[in-house]
Amino acid sequence: MTPRQRVMAALTRQVPDRVPRVMGFTPPALEEFRHRTGACNPADYFDFEVRFVGIGPTTLNTDFRPYLGDMPPGTRVNEWGIGHVPGSTYHFEDYIHPLRNASSPDDIADYPFPDLLADYRYAELPAKVALWHERGYAVAAGVPHYSGTLFE
């Protein structure tokens, strides 16, 4: 069975030749994986059945400082305007929520949300999916774990 056939069998309640596998790594675990194996990509190394794709990055350059206020050093801001403040342990982060002071529907309506529906963000997606399918893998998509959204 190809990895994709294995996933499709499991999803349709058939019996695959083995259980499909996929997993994520925290930054420290990924560093340890690379150190121990010399490999860069766990999905390739372990031949996980599912490969992930996502939309392209935004080209907007939104200034979220009015929503975030003063930010500690090392804070990064994603396209949703969420401030990610480095935590004290491993990959944990604190957040600065840009709509924490919103007090009316207008505050939310006026917020500069990302351009998630812009065509350019999806331009390469069909080719990415086709490439993984040609290689025999199942494909999944979603919001990247590193970006977070206002809905988390």
Secondary structure, DSSP 8 states (H G I E B T S, - for coil): --HHHHHHHHHTT---SS--------HHHHHHHHHHH--S-HHHHTT-SEEEE-----------HHHH-S--TT-EE-TT--EEEE-SSTT-EEEE-TTTT--SHHHHHTS----TT-GGGGTTHHHHHHHHHHTT-EEEE---TTT--TT-
